Amino acid sequence: MDLERIEALLRTRSPRERTYDRRLPDLLGRPEPVKASVRVRGGSPLGSRAVAVALVAIVVAGVALYGAWHQSRPVAVATPSGTATSSTPTATASGSPTKTWNPSASSSPSPSVYPTAPPSSHHILPGSVHFSGSWAWLLSDAGMSVSEDGGRTWSDWGLPKGLTASSVMTVAGSPGRGVWLAAPEGQGVRLYRKPAKAAAWSNAPLMPEWTAQEGVYPEQNIEHVILTPGPAGVVTVSETVGFGTTAAAETLFVSTDNGKSFVHRRPTGDGCVQCYWLSVTFTTPKSGVVVSGNSTKYIDVLHTSDGGSTWSLASVAGLPPVADYELGAAFMVGSDIEVPVNIFTGDGSLPPTLSFLISRDGGATFKPAGMALPSGGIWGGDFDSLGQVIWVVTDATTISETANGGRTWTTVDATGLPETQGFGGLTSIHLTSPTSATAVILEGNCGFVAPGCWERWYLLRTVDGGRTWTDF
């Protein structure tokens, strides 16, 4: 290899370097990038080439040393040990959820596509976890697992015949009601449904049949699906095709029988209806709200009273100019609807604050629900609600809690949570009672210069109001 080629290699970005663009509400932290530079004194070409050769030698030696060290380290793999195989979920096509699987009894596997993960002292899960109250669901290459006790024990629910985990766009569950999966099919999705205690999955196609007016080309497929179980038997499914960052074609399917059948709605009206939707929340089969905006910032709350056909801007009190706030996904608190809002100062002299807007009339009007909280320079921290009880993680080790819907707050110092938030830390918390919760933790090195990309999840729990967090 000649010296010109060596210099070119030193200037070439490694193919292992990765970047991740994430929507602002998804970012839990803002780590500063690591910057490094090397300045070589002297100006002769020969000197520069000599330095280049030396640098390459150092890099090669470092890689060799790392390889020797890494080969001596135990590597976690995706296949459970023989003692755990019988209790690991399997991808069966049907069958009632009878087999149980406890993550604490597993061999702590890491995903096989990330073989450089070091050993962990935690009970690693084989996939990402999502919650709805005390219910949790986990989708992995092994299939679908459901927990009805906040993540302590798990039942194998399998996957529909012919469906793989990688083809599932979104999953939703509701305590006592069941689980729904959406997978792409043509220019729409196919919705799979498995009620609690059911033996098999059922499915139905939800095809928008886009019109010329909506501007969707035949080769454009669904980019985003929001699947939301509402009160009683209400289930809504919205499907999105985007056009750049500010406009999108949105369509909506509404069910009143727990997802057995759906009515197709083509949303029209005032406000940012044909923008990107962040959340869809219905309080009755006729009344609901959508939080909408462009693909990186959500600023509008839209309300419907006819089941999703026509929408209008909700009346919202207490918001600053549009440039100084951003809305989060709406959620239900009993029969009320709440929307988190992060408010910024125009000149950036003060950190943002998190507050909640509340509607008691199905989403037609909103007003501030209580006091604002400092959000620690991150988008609203992470939070969950259980009736009037709301917990907000305002930084890595501090939780603000309210038992009266945000009128007053108390601060709790949390012990046992990871020191950092965002990638490689806390991703979400989920209340299972007014004094207990489960936290989902992500470990990984994706997005950083490393000899591989790996990520894995584990759970922590608290039973003392968030003061101490431990493994299951």
KOLSEDO-191699 format. One record per residue (C-alpha): x negated, z, y. Coordinates in steps of 0.05 Angstrom, whole numbers, plus 5000, padded with zeros to 4 digits. Example, Ala and Ser with C-alpha at 12.3 -4.5 7.8 and 13.67 -1.06 7.14 Angstrom:
BEGIN
<node><u>4754</u><w>5156</w><v>4910</v></node>
<node><u>4727</u><w>5143</w><v>4979</v></node>
***
This chain:
BEGIN
<node><u>5000</u><w>5000</w><v>5000</v></node>
<node><u>4970</u><w>4979</w><v>5067</v></node>
<node><u>4969</u><w>5025</w><v>5128</v></node>
<node><u>5023</u><w>4985</w><v>5165</v></node>
<node><u>5071</u><w>4998</w><v>5107</v></node>
<node><u>5055</u><w>5072</w><v>5108</v></node>
<node><u>5070</u><w>5076</w><v>5182</v></node>
<node><u>5136</u><w>5039</w><v>5171</v></node>
<node><u>5156</u><w>5089</w><v>5117</v></node>
<node><u>5142</u><w>5147</w><v>5163</v></node>
<node><u>5189</u><w>5118</w><v>5215</v></node>
<node><u>5244</u><w>5102</w><v>5164</v></node>
<node><u>5302</u><w>5151</w><v>5156</v></node>
<node><u>5308</u><w>5178</w><v>5086</v></node>
<node><u>5368</u><w>5152</w><v>5048</v></node>
<node><u>5383</u><w>5224</w><v>5028</v></node>
<node><u>5397</u><w>5245</w><v>5099</v></node>
<node><u>5472</u><w>5250</w><v>5109</v></node>
<node><u>5517</u><w>5261</w><v>5168</v></node>
<node><u>5589</u><w>5284</w><v>5167</v></node>
<node><u>5640</u><w>5269</w><v>5221</v></node>
<node><u>5695</u><w>5321</w><v>5219</v></node>
<node><u>5756</u><w>5331</w><v>5261</v></node>
<node><u>5749</u><w>5387</w><v>5312</v></node>
<node><u>5801</u><w>5433</w><v>5280</v></node>
<node><u>5763</u><w>5428</w><v>5214</v></node>
<node><u>5698</u><w>5453</w><v>5245</v></node>
<node><u>5690</u><w>5527</w><v>5237</v></node>
<node><u>5621</u><w>5530</w><v>5267</v></node>
<node><u>5575</u><w>5492</w><v>5312</v></node>
<node><u>5504</u><w>5497</w><v>5284</v></node>
<node><u>5451</u><w>5469</w><v>5328</v></node>
<node><u>5411</u><w>5411</w><v>5298</v></node>
<node><u>5340</u><w>5425</w><v>5278</v></node>
<node><u>5292</u><w>5384</w><v>5320</v></node>
<node><u>5220</u><w>5372</w><v>5301</v></node>
<node><u>5167</u><w>5327</w><v>5331</v></node>
<node><u>5094</u><w>5312</w><v>5316</v></node>
<node><u>5048</u><w>5289</w><v>5372</v></node>
<node><u>4980</u><w>5259</w><v>5352</v></node>
<node><u>4925</u><w>5265</w><v>5403</v></node>
<node><u>4881</u><w>5205</w><v>5415</v></node>
<node><u>4898</u><w>5132</w><v>5422</v></node>
<node><u>4857</u><w>5091</w><v>5374</v></node>
<node><u>4895</u><w>5052</w><v>5320</v></node>
<node><u>4846</u><w>5076</w><v>5268</v></node>
<node><u>4860</u><w>5149</w><v>5285</v></node>
<node><u>4935</u><w>5139</w><v>5281</v></node>
<node><u>4929</u><w>5106</w><v>5213</v></node>
<node><u>4885</u><w>5162</w><v>5188</v></node>
<node><u>4936</u><w>5212</w><v>5209</v></node>
<node><u>4991</u><w>5171</w><v>5176</v></node>
<node><u>4953</u><w>5171</w><v>5111</v></node>
<node><u>4943</u><w>5246</w><v>5116</v></node>
<node><u>5016</u><w>5258</w><v>5129</v></node>
<node><u>5037</u><w>5216</w><v>5069</v></node>
<node><u>4989</u><w>5255</w><v>5025</v></node>
<node><u>5020</u><w>5320</w><v>5049</v></node>
<node><u>5090</u><w>5295</w><v>5035</v></node>
<node><u>5072</u><w>5271</w><v>4965</v></node>
<node><u>5039</u><w>5336</w><v>4949</v></node>
<node><u>5099</u><w>5375</w><v>4974</v></node>
<node><u>5147</u><w>5334</w><v>4932</v></node>
<node><u>5103</u><w>5344</w><v>4871</v></node>
<node><u>5101</u><w>5419</w><v>4882</v></node>
<node><u>5176</u><w>5422</w><v>4892</v></node>
<node><u>5187</u><w>5383</w><v>4828</v></node>
<node><u>5144</u><w>5430</w><v>4788</v></node>
<node><u>5180</u><w>5490</w><v>4818</v></node>
<node><u>5248</u><w>5460</w><v>4808</v></node>
<node><u>5236</u><w>5443</w><v>4735</v></node>
<node><u>5219</u><w>5515</w><v>4723</v></node>
<node><u>5285</u><w>5539</w><v>4754</v></node>
<node><u>5349</u><w>5545</w><v>4714</v></node>
<node><u>5400</u><w>5493</w><v>4735</v></node>
<node><u>5475</u><w>5505</w><v>4733</v></node>
<node><u>5514</u><w>5448</w><v>4703</v></node>
<node><u>5587</u><w>5429</w><v>4703</v></node>
<node><u>5598</u><w>5440</w><v>4629</v></node>
<node><u>5618</u><w>5512</w><v>4614</v></node>
<node><u>5582</u><w>5551</w><v>4561</v></node>
<node><u>5609</u><w>5555</w><v>4491</v></node>
<node><u>5639</u><w>5623</w><v>4504</v></node>
<node><u>5680</u><w>5598</w><v>4562</v></node>
<node><u>5702</u><w>5530</w><v>4535</v></node>
<node><u>5766</u><w>5554</w><v>4503</v></node>
<node><u>5792</u><w>5583</w><v>4569</v></node>
<node><u>5772</u><w>5527</w><v>4616</v></node>
<node><u>5830</u><w>5484</w><v>4642</v></node>
<node><u>5836</u><w>5416</w><v>4607</v></node>
<node><u>5869</u><w>5353</w><v>4633</v></node>
<node><u>5930</u><w>5351</w><v>4588</v></node>
<node><u>5987</u><w>5304</w><v>4604</v></node>
<node><u>6041</u><w>5357</w><v>4596</v></node>
<node><u>6055</u><w>5426</w><v>4570</v></node>
<node><u>6078</u><w>5491</w><v>4600</v></node>
<node><u>6026</u><w>5533</w><v>4636</v></node>
<node><u>6009</u><w>5582</w><v>4580</v></node>
<node><u>5933</u><w>5583</w><v>4575</v></node>
<node><u>5898</u><w>5627</w><v>4625</v></node>
<node><u>5829</u><w>5620</w><v>4655</v></node>
<node><u>5794</u><w>5674</w><v>4695</v></node>
<node><u>5738</u><w>5650</w><v>4740</v></node>
<node><u>5703</u><w>5717</w><v>4733</v></node>
<node><u>5695</u><w>5703</w><v>4658</v></node>
<node><u>5667</u><w>5633</w><v>4667</v></node>
<node><u>5595</u><w>5612</w><v>4663</v></node>
<node><u>5593</u><w>5597</w><v>4738</v></node>
<node><u>5587</u><w>5521</w><v>4732</v></node>
<node><u>5570</u><w>5478</w><v>4792</v></node>
<node><u>5596</u><w>5407</w><v>4800</v></node>
<node><u>5555</u><w>5359</w><v>4758</v></node>
<node><u>5545</u><w>5311</w><v>4816</v></node>
<node><u>5504</u><w>5364</w><v>4853</v></node>
<node><u>5450</u><w>5383</w><v>4801</v></node>
<node><u>5403</u><w>5417</w><v>4850</v></node>
<node><u>5447</u><w>5478</w><v>4862</v></node>
<node><u>5408</u><w>5542</w><v>4849</v></node>
<node><u>5437</u><w>5599</w><v>4807</v></node>
<node><u>5490</u><w>5641</w><v>4842</v></node>
<node><u>5509</u><w>5714</w><v>4836</v></node>
<node><u>5582</u><w>5696</w><v>4849</v></node>
<node><u>5636</u><w>5670</w><v>4802</v></node>
<node><u>5633</u><w>5596</w><v>4819</v></node>
<node><u>5696</u><w>5555</w><v>4814</v></node>
<node><u>5695</u><w>5484</w><v>4786</v></node>
<node><u>5730</u><w>5455</w><v>4848</v></node>
<node><u>5759</u><w>5469</w><v>4916</v></node>
<node><u>5816</u><w>5518</w><v>4924</v></node>
<node><u>5879</u><w>5518</w><v>4968</v></node>
<node><u>5931</u><w>5571</w><v>4978</v></node>
<node><u>6004</u><w>5583</w><v>4996</v></node>
<node><u>6016</u><w>5657</w><v>4999</v></node>
<node><u>5998</u><w>5688</w><v>4932</v></node>
<node><u>5996</u><w>5620</w><v>4898</v></node>
<node><u>5932</u><w>5580</w><v>4893</v></node>
<node><u>5915</u><w>5514</w><v>4862</v></node>
<node><u>5849</u><w>5484</w><v>4841</v></node>
<node><u>5836</u><w>5411</w><v>4826</v></node>
<node><u>5774</u><w>5390</w><v>4788</v></node>
<node><u>5751</u><w>5340</w><v>4736</v></node>
<node><u>5779</u><w>5388</w><v>4684</v></node>
<node><u>5850</u><w>5381</w><v>4712</v></node>
<node><u>5898</u><w>5425</w><v>4752</v></node>
<node><u>5896</u><w>5501</w><v>4751</v></node>
<node><u>5946</u><w>5546</w><v>4785</v></node>
<node><u>5940</u><w>5620</w><v>4803</v></node>
<node><u>6001</u><w>5662</w><v>4818</v></node>
<node><u>5962</u><w>5725</w><v>4837</v></node>
<node><u>5918</u><w>5704</w><v>4894</v></node>
<node><u>5862</u><w>5674</w><v>4852</v></node>
<node><u>5851</u><w>5731</w><v>4802</v></node>
<node><u>5876</u><w>5693</w><v>4740</v></node>
<node><u>5890</u><w>5619</w><v>4729</v></node>
<node><u>5936</u><w>5577</w><v>4685</v></node>
<node><u>5922</u><w>5507</w><v>4661</v></node>
<node><u>5976</u><w>5459</w><v>4687</v></node>
<node><u>5939</u><w>5395</w><v>4668</v></node>
<node><u>5947</u><w>5329</w><v>4705</v></node>
<node><u>5999</u><w>5274</w><v>4697</v></node>
<node><u>5980</u><w>5224</w><v>4643</v></node>
<node><u>5933</u><w>5171</w><v>4670</v></node>
<node><u>5918</u><w>5208</w><v>4735</v></node>
<node><u>5848</u><w>5233</w><v>4752</v></node>
<node><u>5828</u><w>5286</w><v>4802</v></node>
<node><u>5790</u><w>5235</w><v>4844</v></node>
<node><u>5854</u><w>5194</w><v>4855</v></node>
<node><u>5895</u><w>5252</w><v>4884</v></node>
<node><u>5901</u><w>5248</w><v>4959</v></node>
<node><u>5933</u><w>5315</w><v>4971</v></node>
<node><u>5964</u><w>5375</w><v>4934</v></node>
<node><u>6016</u><w>5426</w><v>4956</v></node>
<node><u>6047</u><w>5485</w><v>4922</v></node>
<node><u>6100</u><w>5537</w><v>4936</v></node>
<node><u>6107</u><w>5605</w><v>4902</v></node>
<node><u>6159</u><w>5602</w><v>4848</v></node>
<node><u>6176</u><w>5529</w><v>4862</v></node>
<node><u>6119</u><w>5488</w><v>4834</v></node>
<node><u>6065</u><w>5438</w><v>4853</v></node>
<node><u>6066</u><w>5368</w><v>4881</v></node>
<node><u>6011</u><w>5315</w><v>4880</v></node>
<node><u>6007</u><w>5250</w><v>4920</v></node>
<node><u>5965</u><w>5192</w><v>4895</v></node>
<node><u>5958</u><w>5123</w><v>4928</v></node>
<node><u>5998</u><w>5065</w><v>4899</v></node>
<node><u>6002</u><w>4998</w><v>4934</v></node>
<node><u>6017</u><w>5009</w><v>5007</v></node>
<node><u>6049</u><w>5077</w><v>4994</v></node>
<node><u>6040</u><w>5136</w><v>4948</v></node>
<node><u>6068</u><w>5161</w><v>4882</v></node>
<node><u>6090</u><w>5233</w><v>4885</v></node>
<node><u>6082</u><w>5276</w><v>4822</v></node>
<node><u>6122</u><w>5340</w><v>4815</v></node>
<node><u>6118</u><w>5398</w><v>4766</v></node>
<node><u>6165</u><w>5456</w><v>4779</v></node>
<node><u>6145</u><w>5526</w><v>4758</v></node>
<node><u>6158</u><w>5537</w><v>4684</v></node>
<node><u>6167</u><w>5462</w><v>4672</v></node>
<node><u>6135</u><w>5430</w><v>4612</v></node>
<node><u>6118</u><w>5362</w><v>4642</v></node>
<node><u>6106</u><w>5324</w><v>4706</v></node>
<node><u>6157</u><w>5277</w><v>4737</v></node>
<node><u>6141</u><w>5224</w><v>4789</v></node>
<node><u>6173</u><w>5178</w><v>4840</v></node>
<node><u>6145</u><w>5123</w><v>4885</v></node>
<node><u>6149</u><w>5134</w><v>4960</v></node>
<node><u>6139</u><w>5064</w><v>4989</v></node>
<node><u>6145</u><w>5055</w><v>5065</v></node>
<node><u>6157</u><w>4979</w><v>5061</v></node>
<node><u>6124</u><w>4970</w><v>5128</v></node>
<node><u>6157</u><w>4923</w><v>5177</v></node>
<node><u>6123</u><w>4871</w><v>5221</v></node>
<node><u>6140</u><w>4914</w><v>5281</v></node>
<node><u>6097</u><w>4970</w><v>5254</v></node>
<node><u>6037</u><w>4924</w><v>5251</v></node>
<node><u>6011</u><w>4944</w><v>5182</v></node>
<node><u>5973</u><w>4887</w><v>5149</v></node>
<node><u>5984</u><w>4874</w><v>5074</v></node>
<node><u>5913</u><w>4897</w><v>5058</v></node>
<node><u>5920</u><w>4963</w><v>5095</v></node>
<node><u>5932</u><w>5024</w><v>5051</v></node>
<node><u>5954</u><w>5095</w><v>5065</v></node>
<node><u>5897</u><w>5134</w><v>5098</v></node>
<node><u>5928</u><w>5204</w><v>5103</v></node>
<node><u>5985</u><w>5242</w><v>5070</v></node>
<node><u>6017</u><w>5308</w><v>5093</v></node>
<node><u>6057</u><w>5342</w><v>5038</v></node>
<node><u>6096</u><w>5403</w><v>5061</v></node>
<node><u>6145</u><w>5447</w><v>5022</v></node>
<node><u>6196</u><w>5476</w><v>5070</v></node>
<node><u>6250</u><w>5529</w><v>5064</v></node>
<node><u>6298</u><w>5526</w><v>5005</v></node>
<node><u>6291</u><w>5458</w><v>4972</v></node>
<node><u>6262</u><w>5420</w><v>5031</v></node>
<node><u>6199</u><w>5379</w><v>5017</v></node>
<node><u>6170</u><w>5329</w><v>5067</v></node>
<node><u>6118</u><w>5274</w><v>5056</v></node>
<node><u>6088</u><w>5236</w><v>5115</v></node>
<node><u>6044</u><w>5175</w><v>5105</v></node>
<node><u>5995</u><w>5148</w><v>5157</v></node>
<node><u>5960</u><w>5082</w><v>5170</v></node>
<node><u>5913</u><w>5087</w><v>5229</v></node>
<node><u>5895</u><w>5037</w><v>5283</v></node>
<node><u>5831</u><w>5061</w><v>5316</v></node>
<node><u>5831</u><w>5133</w><v>5342</v></node>
<node><u>5894</u><w>5135</w><v>5384</v></node>
<node><u>5950</u><w>5097</w><v>5349</v></node>
<node><u>5979</u><w>5101</w><v>5279</v></node>
<node><u>6038</u><w>5078</w><v>5238</v></node>
<node><u>6075</u><w>5140</w><v>5213</v></node>
<node><u>6131</u><w>5143</w><v>5163</v></node>
<node><u>6167</u><w>5203</w><v>5134</v></node>
<node><u>6204</u><w>5220</w><v>5069</v></node>
<node><u>6250</u><w>5281</w><v>5067</v></node>
<node><u>6277</u><w>5315</w><v>5004</v></node>
<node><u>6329</u><w>5370</w><v>5001</v></node>
<node><u>6327</u><w>5380</w><v>4926</v></node>
<node><u>6255</u><w>5405</w><v>4916</v></node>
<node><u>6226</u><w>5335</w><v>4911</v></node>
<node><u>6273</u><w>5303</w><v>4860</v></node>
<node><u>6297</u><w>5251</w><v>4910</v></node>
<node><u>6278</u><w>5230</w><v>4981</v></node>
<node><u>6308</u><w>5197</w><v>5042</v></node>
<node><u>6262</u><w>5150</w><v>5080</v></node>
<node><u>6256</u><w>5160</w><v>5156</v></node>
<node><u>6223</u><w>5113</w><v>5206</v></node>
<node><u>6205</u><w>5158</w><v>5265</v></node>
<node><u>6222</u><w>5135</w><v>5335</v></node>
<node><u>6230</u><w>5170</w><v>5402</v></node>
<node><u>6192</u><w>5201</w><v>5460</v></node>
<node><u>6122</u><w>5229</w><v>5461</v></node>
<node><u>6065</u><w>5213</w><v>5415</v></node>
<node><u>6108</u><w>5192</w><v>5355</v></node>
<node><u>6063</u><w>5134</w><v>5335</v></node>
<node><u>6000</u><w>5175</w><v>5339</v></node>
<node><u>5964</u><w>5215</w><v>5286</v></node>
<node><u>6004</u><w>5273</w><v>5257</v></node>
<node><u>5968</u><w>5338</w><v>5242</v></node>
<node><u>6026</u><w>5376</w><v>5211</v></node>
<node><u>6100</u><w>5368</w><v>5193</v></node>
<node><u>6143</u><w>5432</w><v>5191</v></node>
<node><u>6218</u><w>5433</w><v>5177</v></node>
<node><u>6261</u><w>5495</w><v>5183</v></node>
<node><u>6324</u><w>5461</w><v>5157</v></node>
<node><u>6338</u><w>5391</w><v>5128</v></node>
<node><u>6354</u><w>5368</w><v>5199</v></node>
<node><u>6308</u><w>5408</w><v>5245</v></node>
<node><u>6232</u><w>5405</w><v>5247</v></node>
<node><u>6169</u><w>5394</w><v>5288</v></node>
<node><u>6107</u><w>5350</w><v>5285</v></node>
<node><u>6041</u><w>5366</w><v>5319</v></node>
<node><u>6011</u><w>5299</w><v>5341</v></node>
<node><u>5955</u><w>5267</w><v>5382</v></node>
<node><u>5895</u><w>5222</w><v>5372</v></node>
<node><u>5851</u><w>5228</w><v>5310</v></node>
<node><u>5806</u><w>5281</w><v>5341</v></node>
<node><u>5852</u><w>5321</w><v>5388</v></node>
<node><u>5924</u><w>5342</w><v>5381</v></node>
<node><u>5964</u><w>5357</w><v>5444</v></node>
<node><u>6038</u><w>5344</w><v>5431</v></node>
<node><u>6093</u><w>5382</w><v>5395</v></node>
<node><u>6151</u><w>5336</w><v>5376</v></node>
<node><u>6219</u><w>5360</w><v>5354</v></node>
<node><u>6274</u><w>5328</w><v>5312</v></node>
<node><u>6346</u><w>5349</w><v>5300</v></node>
<node><u>6369</u><w>5291</w><v>5257</v></node>
<node><u>6323</u><w>5298</w><v>5197</v></node>
<node><u>6263</u><w>5260</w><v>5224</v></node>
<node><u>6292</u><w>5194</w><v>5249</v></node>
<node><u>6285</u><w>5208</w><v>5324</v></node>
<node><u>6236</u><w>5254</w><v>5359</v></node>
<node><u>6228</u><w>5282</w><v>5429</v></node>
<node><u>6176</u><w>5325</w><v>5463</v></node>
<node><u>6189</u><w>5399</w><v>5453</v></node>
<node><u>6193</u><w>5442</w><v>5515</v></node>
<node><u>6128</u><w>5482</w><v>5514</v></node>
<node><u>6113</u><w>5537</w><v>5565</v></node>
<node><u>6046</u><w>5567</w><v>5582</v></node>
<node><u>5999</u><w>5508</w><v>5570</v></node>
<node><u>5943</u><w>5489</w><v>5619</v></node>
<node><u>5928</u><w>5416</w><v>5637</v></node>
<node><u>5922</u><w>5372</w><v>5576</v></node>
<node><u>5846</u><w>5367</w><v>5580</v></node>
<node><u>5840</u><w>5443</w><v>5572</v></node>
<node><u>5876</u><w>5457</w><v>5507</v></node>
<node><u>5883</u><w>5434</w><v>5435</v></node>
<node><u>5937</u><w>5449</w><v>5384</v></node>
<node><u>5930</u><w>5468</w><v>5311</v></node>
<node><u>5977</u><w>5458</w><v>5253</v></node>
<node><u>6045</u><w>5490</w><v>5258</v></node>
<node><u>6067</u><w>5542</w><v>5207</v></node>
<node><u>6128</u><w>5583</w><v>5190</v></node>
<node><u>6136</u><w>5658</w><v>5205</v></node>
<node><u>6202</u><w>5675</w><v>5173</v></node>
<node><u>6251</u><w>5628</w><v>5206</v></node>
<node><u>6207</u><w>5618</w><v>5267</v></node>
<node><u>6154</u><w>5564</w><v>5279</v></node>
<node><u>6087</u><w>5582</w><v>5308</v></node>
<node><u>6032</u><w>5535</w><v>5333</v></node>
<node><u>5961</u><w>5559</w><v>5347</v></node>
<node><u>5930</u><w>5535</w><v>5412</v></node>
<node><u>5858</u><w>5537</w><v>5434</v></node>
<node><u>5849</u><w>5540</w><v>5510</v></node>
<node><u>5785</u><w>5521</w><v>5545</v></node>
<node><u>5762</u><w>5533</w><v>5616</v></node>
<node><u>5754</u><w>5470</w><v>5656</v></node>
<node><u>5681</u><w>5482</w><v>5673</v></node>
<node><u>5663</u><w>5512</w><v>5606</v></node>
<node><u>5640</u><w>5577</w><v>5638</v></node>
<node><u>5680</u><w>5620</w><v>5590</v></node>
<node><u>5689</u><w>5615</w><v>5514</v></node>
<node><u>5755</u><w>5587</w><v>5489</v></node>
<node><u>5813</u><w>5633</w><v>5472</v></node>
<node><u>5862</u><w>5629</w><v>5415</v></node>
<node><u>5936</u><w>5643</w><v>5424</v></node>
<node><u>6001</u><w>5626</w><v>5389</v></node>
<node><u>6063</u><w>5590</w><v>5413</v></node>
<node><u>6129</u><w>5610</w><v>5380</v></node>
<node><u>6196</u><w>5575</w><v>5372</v></node>
<node><u>6258</u><w>5612</w><v>5351</v></node>
<node><u>6305</u><w>5551</w><v>5357</v></node>
<node><u>6277</u><w>5506</w><v>5303</v></node>
<node><u>6223</u><w>5476</w><v>5347</v></node>
<node><u>6262</u><w>5453</w><v>5409</v></node>
<node><u>6226</u><w>5503</w><v>5455</v></node>
<node><u>6161</u><w>5542</w><v>5451</v></node>
<node><u>6131</u><w>5599</w><v>5491</v></node>
<node><u>6069</u><w>5643</w><v>5484</v></node>
<node><u>6078</u><w>5693</w><v>5427</v></node>
<node><u>6031</u><w>5747</w><v>5453</v></node>
<node><u>5961</u><w>5762</w><v>5477</v></node>
<node><u>5904</u><w>5711</w><v>5473</v></node>
<node><u>5842</u><w>5726</w><v>5433</v></node>
<node><u>5770</u><w>5705</w><v>5447</v></node>
<node><u>5757</u><w>5653</w><v>5393</v></node>
<node><u>5681</u><w>5662</w><v>5390</v></node>
<node><u>5665</u><w>5592</w><v>5413</v></node>
<node><u>5695</u><w>5562</w><v>5350</v></node>
<node><u>5762</u><w>5528</w><v>5341</v></node>
<node><u>5807</u><w>5588</w><v>5335</v></node>
<node><u>5768</u><w>5620</w><v>5279</v></node>
<node><u>5807</u><w>5619</w><v>5214</v></node>
<node><u>5874</u><w>5653</w><v>5207</v></node>
<node><u>5934</u><w>5665</w><v>5163</v></node>
<node><u>6001</u><w>5697</w><v>5173</v></node>
<node><u>6050</u><w>5736</w><v>5130</v></node>
<node><u>6112</u><w>5748</w><v>5171</v></node>
<node><u>6092</u><w>5786</w><v>5234</v></node>
<node><u>6023</u><w>5801</w><v>5204</v></node>
<node><u>5968</u><w>5753</w><v>5227</v></node>
<node><u>5893</u><w>5757</w><v>5213</v></node>
<node><u>5843</u><w>5717</w><v>5254</v></node>
<node><u>5769</u><w>5712</w><v>5236</v></node>
<node><u>5740</u><w>5709</w><v>5307</v></node>
<node><u>5668</u><w>5708</w><v>5282</v></node>
<node><u>5632</u><w>5714</w><v>5216</v></node>
<node><u>5640</u><w>5790</w><v>5210</v></node>
<node><u>5699</u><w>5806</w><v>5256</v></node>
<node><u>5773</u><w>5801</w><v>5240</v></node>
<node><u>5828</u><w>5811</w><v>5292</v></node>
<node><u>5894</u><w>5833</w><v>5263</v></node>
<node><u>5965</u><w>5840</w><v>5289</v></node>
<node><u>6027</u><w>5869</w><v>5255</v></node>
<node><u>6076</u><w>5849</w><v>5310</v></node>
<node><u>6067</u><w>5774</w><v>5317</v></node>
<node><u>6010</u><w>5776</w><v>5367</v></node>
<node><u>6036</u><w>5825</w><v>5419</v></node>
<node><u>5978</u><w>5873</w><v>5404</v></node>
<node><u>5914</u><w>5864</w><v>5365</v></node>
<node><u>5864</u><w>5909</w><v>5330</v></node>
<node><u>5792</u><w>5891</w><v>5311</v></node>
<node><u>5763</u><w>5903</w><v>5242</v></node>
<node><u>5689</u><w>5899</w><v>5223</v></node>
<node><u>5686</u><w>5860</w><v>5158</v></node>
<node><u>5632</u><w>5875</w><v>5106</v></node>
<node><u>5616</u><w>5827</w><v>5051</v></node>
<node><u>5635</u><w>5761</w><v>5083</v></node>
<node><u>5579</u><w>5708</w><v>5092</v></node>
<node><u>5541</u><w>5715</w><v>5156</v></node>
<node><u>5555</u><w>5644</w><v>5178</v></node>
<node><u>5618</u><w>5602</w><v>5183</v></node>
<node><u>5629</u><w>5528</w><v>5174</v></node>
<node><u>5591</u><w>5489</w><v>5121</v></node>
<node><u>5560</u><w>5539</w><v>5074</v></node>
<node><u>5605</u><w>5597</w><v>5093</v></node>
<node><u>5677</u><w>5621</w><v>5100</v></node>
<node><u>5726</u><w>5562</w><v>5099</v></node>
<node><u>5793</u><w>5599</w><v>5098</v></node>
<node><u>5829</u><w>5665</w><v>5088</v></node>
<node><u>5896</u><w>5676</w><v>5055</v></node>
<node><u>5940</u><w>5738</w><v>5061</v></node>
<node><u>5970</u><w>5762</w><v>4996</v></node>
<node><u>6000</u><w>5826</w><v>5027</v></node>
<node><u>5996</u><w>5860</w><v>5095</v></node>
<node><u>5931</u><w>5894</w><v>5073</v></node>
<node><u>5901</u><w>5846</w><v>5022</v></node>
<node><u>5874</u><w>5775</w><v>5026</v></node>
<node><u>5831</u><w>5724</w><v>4990</v></node>
<node><u>5775</u><w>5686</w><v>5024</v></node>
<node><u>5750</u><w>5617</w><v>5002</v></node>
<node><u>5674</u><w>5610</w><v>5009</v></node>
<node><u>5635</u><w>5546</w><v>5006</v></node>
<node><u>5561</u><w>5543</w><v>4989</v></node>
<node><u>5521</u><w>5479</w><v>4996</v></node>
<node><u>5466</u><w>5439</w><v>5030</v></node>
<node><u>5503</u><w>5374</w><v>5043</v></node>
<node><u>5487</u><w>5347</w><v>5112</v></node>
<node><u>5417</u><w>5375</w><v>5112</v></node>
<node><u>5350</u><w>5344</w><v>5091</v></node>
<node><u>5344</u><w>5367</w><v>5019</v></node>
<node><u>5325</u><w>5340</w><v>4951</v></node>
<node><u>5399</u><w>5330</w><v>4934</v></node>
<node><u>5469</u><w>5347</w><v>4958</v></node>
<node><u>5508</u><w>5402</w><v>4925</v></node>
<node><u>5569</u><w>5445</w><v>4942</v></node>
<node><u>5609</u><w>5497</w><v>4905</v></node>
<node><u>5664</u><w>5547</w><v>4918</v></node>
<node><u>5677</u><w>5620</w><v>4902</v></node>
<node><u>5729</u><w>5672</w><v>4923</v></node>
<node><u>5723</u><w>5740</w><v>4955</v></node>
<node><u>5780</u><w>5790</w><v>4962</v></node>
<node><u>5798</u><w>5850</w><v>5004</v></node>
<node><u>5849</u><w>5905</w><v>4990</v></node>
<node><u>5833</u><w>5951</w><v>5049</v></node>
<node><u>5858</u><w>5910</w><v>5108</v></node>
<node><u>5796</u><w>5865</w><v>5112</v></node>
<node><u>5743</u><w>5918</w><v>5119</v></node>
<node><u>5706</u><w>5904</w><v>5054</v></node>
<node><u>5704</u><w>5839</w><v>5014</v></node>
<node><u>5681</u><w>5834</w><v>4942</v></node>
<node><u>5682</u><w>5786</w><v>4883</v></node>
<node><u>5741</u><w>5786</w><v>4836</v></node>
***
